[in-house]
Amino acid sequence: MSNEILTKWGQLTDFIANRFDHKNPDLNAILFIIGIRELGTISDSNFSKDEKVMLLHIATCKILSYSGYYELEGIDSDGWPRWKSIKPIPMLDLSEQELFLKQHIIEYFDKEEILAF
């Protein structure tokens, strides 16, 4: 992983840890936070297992939308965003997938003006 990505990822995890009192947030924890943010309103913070999976999906689609992999189709009747695949995600090994997602998460926090790098 490049030094720049490592530095920014460290800044991001420190920000999340301080903001949410969560020690060493991992990739899934950060995706979960993004998913909740993209959902918008939270009527009940006790999400079912299926809803948690959907939150991770929403977050993944949102962060990959910046590179044209997904496009928002709209909001369903329950208020959940629906995404459609625009182009295939590249085939990557596990470490490359992690780097790919981290780069997009960093871009999300930057473009959404949540954290300036």
C-alpha positions as CSV (number, residue, x, y, z in Angstrom):
1,M,0.0,0.0,0.0
2,S,1.4,3.4,-0.9
3,N,2.6,5.7,1.9
4,E,0.0,8.3,0.9
5,I,-2.9,5.8,1.2
6,L,-1.5,4.5,4.5
7,T,-1.2,8.1,5.9
8,K,-4.8,9.0,4.8
9,W,-6.2,5.7,6.0
10,G,-4.6,6.4,9.4
11,Q,-6.1,9.9,9.5
12,L,-9.5,8.5,8.6
13,T,-9.5,5.7,11.2
14,D,-8.3,8.1,13.9
15,F,-11.2,10.5,12.9
16,I,-13.7,7.6,13.2
17,A,-12.2,6.4,16.4
18,N,-12.5,9.8,18.0
19,R,-15.9,10.6,16.6
20,F,-17.6,7.4,17.5
21,D,-15.5,6.3,20.4
22,H,-14.6,3.1,18.5
23,K,-11.1,1.8,18.9
24,N,-9.4,0.7,15.6
25,P,-12.4,0.7,13.3
26,D,-12.0,-1.8,10.5
27,L,-13.1,-1.6,6.9
28,N,-16.5,-3.0,7.6
29,A,-17.2,-0.7,10.5
30,I,-16.4,2.3,8.3
31,L,-18.6,0.9,5.5
32,F,-21.4,0.5,8.0
33,I,-21.1,4.1,9.1
34,I,-21.1,5.2,5.4
35,G,-24.2,3.0,4.8
36,I,-26.1,4.6,7.8
37,R,-25.1,8.1,6.6
38,E,-26.3,7.3,3.0
39,L,-29.6,5.8,4.3
40,G,-30.3,9.2,5.9
41,T,-32.7,8.8,8.7
42,I,-32.5,6.2,11.4
43,S,-35.9,5.3,12.9
44,D,-34.5,2.3,14.8
45,S,-30.8,1.8,15.4
46,N,-31.3,-1.9,16.0
47,F,-30.8,-3.1,12.4
48,S,-31.6,-6.7,11.5
49,K,-28.8,-8.9,10.0
50,D,-30.3,-8.4,6.5
51,E,-30.4,-4.6,7.0
52,K,-26.8,-4.5,8.1
53,V,-25.8,-6.4,5.0
54,M,-27.8,-3.8,2.9
55,L,-26.1,-1.0,4.7
56,L,-22.7,-2.4,3.7
57,H,-24.0,-2.8,0.1
58,I,-25.3,0.8,0.1
59,A,-21.9,2.1,1.3
60,T,-20.0,0.0,-1.3
61,C,-22.2,1.2,-4.1
62,K,-21.9,4.8,-3.0
63,I,-18.1,4.8,-2.8
64,L,-17.7,3.0,-6.1
65,S,-20.1,5.3,-7.8
66,Y,-17.4,8.0,-7.8
67,S,-15.5,5.8,-10.3
68,G,-18.6,4.9,-12.4
69,Y,-19.2,1.4,-11.2
70,Y,-22.6,2.1,-9.8
71,E,-25.4,4.6,-10.3
72,L,-28.2,5.5,-7.9
73,E,-31.5,4.2,-9.4
74,G,-33.7,5.8,-6.7
75,I,-35.2,5.2,-3.4
76,D,-37.5,2.2,-2.7
77,S,-40.8,2.4,-0.9
78,D,-39.1,1.7,2.4
79,G,-36.7,4.7,1.9
80,W,-33.7,2.6,1.1
81,P,-31.4,3.7,-1.8
82,R,-31.3,1.3,-4.8
83,W,-28.2,1.1,-7.0
84,K,-27.6,-0.4,-10.4
85,S,-24.3,-1.7,-11.7
86,I,-22.9,0.3,-14.6
87,K,-19.6,-1.5,-15.2
88,P,-17.9,-4.6,-13.8
89,I,-15.6,-4.2,-10.8
90,P,-12.1,-5.4,-11.6
91,M,-11.1,-8.9,-10.5
92,L,-8.6,-8.3,-7.7
93,D,-7.0,-10.5,-5.1
94,L,-7.9,-9.9,-1.4
95,S,-5.2,-7.4,-0.6
96,E,-5.9,-5.5,-3.9
97,Q,-9.7,-5.5,-3.0
98,E,-8.9,-4.0,0.4
99,L,-6.7,-1.3,-1.1
100,F,-9.3,-0.6,-3.8
101,L,-12.0,-0.1,-1.2
102,K,-9.8,2.0,1.1
103,Q,-8.9,4.3,-1.7
104,H,-12.6,4.8,-2.5
105,I,-13.5,5.3,1.2
106,I,-10.9,8.0,1.4
107,E,-12.3,9.6,-1.7
108,Y,-15.8,9.5,-0.2
109,F,-14.8,11.3,3.0
110,D,-12.9,13.9,0.9
111,K,-15.6,14.5,-1.7
112,E,-18.4,14.5,0.9
113,E,-16.3,17.1,2.8
114,I,-16.4,15.1,6.0
115,L,-12.6,15.0,6.4
116,A,-10.1,17.1,4.5
117,F,-6.8,15.3,3.7
